[in-house]
């Protein structure tokens, strides 16, 4: 299993440079590192100083880079879908549609990126995977897929099972499925079975994201107030998907003390400008990314005191909304919604109160 | 109908500043302007110098700004979906799921952004809508939805209609639909009817995108070679969704002549740095965005000479791939696939040759 790192921050604040420097640092200390670039433009290769391709290319000892190409990843995934179809269906239909003709719709970049990170992780070839994504909300949406998608499955399955439509469909399922599928399935199977494998993958993703020793993010910012504001916002937003932010990298500035206060309790590291092709000063200044992390947990549920504590730093009180319209508790912040499946003993109980204290939203039942 | 503008370029090259200056320029010349910001972070408000909200706020004469909030747009769209469901279904199911609990999956930001641009356009309240998106491939994916999604409908409908599954399902459709729906539908209806309204919207979107007097983009770059490379890549990539790029804005640099050559035949405008809150110098330097556009068409089909000419500037020959695996012609470039539904007389004909000439890919049948 690899350690997966990503860097969040405003465009132009030097995220790719820091990602590459981090990759160089860890590779030179002996870890096998893969740097994944999400941007398919040749400008990414210029920043990285290499000719990357959609398959990993080794550019130095222990260091490989790969540049994502969604069209290619889509082609590969489509072949897998067609394989699956041909296993289950009496007369496969999708075989007449070719991966080479599939256009890219919004969302596919992120879903395929996450899947490919999962696959690189599974190979066991890399100790560290650094994902150089767009570093903004889109990257959080990417890592948030397991959490959000699990909720959609959980919630819609429940509503569909209890609905009249579910009951109306029941008598038709058996004859249709036995005509179409190679196997016999009941209505119950149809709701539960096909999603089990998907659920396993999503569960693994959620567990990995909840473990800062598996996946964590660092903020990158300059001293430009706009970049600082963006970094703080992303810090809070990352908590909404359960992603631990482990530190701040201050790029090309010496305002260390002033800015460290803004990001407390995170540790802030100031990194100098790179001079030409000399990376050593930048590499030396970077923190030790492989050290254990001591950052606040995004979510703590204290059953004894009937409290849920959500770490939401960098966001103002009026940027956070708490609702209880469905069966779960919904926290709206950072243009994301997090549904919290509270433990049995708190489920259905009305929220008594909520307060903001030192970066925490504390909800009492 | 509004004129819709967007700016493409590397993060940190000043896209939002240029978008705001363009908005100010057109508002001061008497046009009613709406500036839409996709970034939900408070840093966008800092850049714009206003306190934007998810509904348009007027910040100067003729000038309103709005900051997209996907969670809110999702809530509204969900209510519309529930309304639709309750019109067609005997016993609506979705009513038990609340918009306030829906999480955001990748792709929703873009789909909902495009839908909201469409709705602001429809109000007739604005002469000009400026969309300040992420300015990269994600913005192109957003504007590409009508083209790509139309292809998916066209292709999958065709395959499904001809498939064994389509034939197996037929006898079940009538009893199921009459049990579930308020109306009686045949299998034919089910394939064609529900998508007709969606098709109309997609068709309008494709037509608007193909008309540079309705929608066009400008590139924003500094003289940083990485930013220039990114801008050129986005120029070529924009053609893949049929989006006309009308000019280049060179931010904070005087290398006008050198860079103008790189972007020929586009006109390049050099814009000075803004000093404090004095926008006038920037506004004066900007081109007249409301002038007619004289940029090459993304696609020309010449039936007489059996030729398809695709404008693909800024991309090298090895970045472009031509395939003919499905019934249409597929051009792969800029990590996008464009399927071209060639006219009847060329359909099914094999490609005889393809060459790259002065930024054009010329395909002969």
Interface residues (C-beta under 8 A of the other chain):
Chain A: X10 X11 X12 X13 X39 X40 X41 X42 X43 X46 X47 X69 X70 X71 X89 X90 X91 X93 X94 X96 X97 X98 X100 X101 X102 X103 X104 X105 X106 X107 X108 X109 X110 X111 X134 X136 X137 X138 X141 X142 X144 X145 X147 X148 X149 X151 X152 X155 X156 X159 X160 X162 X163 X164 X165 X168 X169 X172 X175 X176 X179 X180 X225 X226 X227 X229 X230 X233 X234 X319 X323 X325 X326 X328 X330 X332 X334 X335 X336 X337 X338 X339
Chain B: X10 X11 X12 X13 X39 X40 X41 X42 X43 X46 X47 X69 X70 X71 X89 X90 X91 X93 X94 X96 X97 X98 X100 X101 X102 X103 X104 X105 X106 X107 X108 X109 X110 X111 X134 X136 X137 X138 X141 X142 X144 X145 X147 X148 X149 X151 X152 X155 X156 X159 X160 X163 X164 X165 X168 X169 X172 X175 X176 X179 X180 X225 X226 X227 X229 X230 X233 X234 X319 X323 X325 X326 X328 X330 X332 X334 X335 X336 X337 X338 X339
